Amino acid sequence: MMTRFLELFMQYGLVVAILVWAGAVGLMAYHLTDSPWRWAFVALSLGGFGTVGVILWIRKYVNSLTKTPERENQ
């Protein structure tokens, strides 16, 4: 049980941390009405979500490169 948790944490810990951060910044942007900083916070939040997308795409790309014929048959 604990080893599975550690495995998931090592694989997705950074992604979850970025999602939490982007969500918090998005909430701050939502509550900053009539502030010049609102759109900067929106851009930061969208950048965080974009970063998660890029991380997941790179992981998928690297996994496809490292496939061996044995792994494809399984």
HUTALIN-V884667 format. One record per helix or strand. SS is the DSSP state (H for helix, E for strand). FROM is the first residue (numbers start at 1). TO is the last residue. If there is no record, write none. Layout:
ss->SS from->FROM to->TO
ss->SS from->FROM to->TO
This chain:
ss->H from->2 to->31
ss->H from->38 to->65
ss->H from->69 to->73
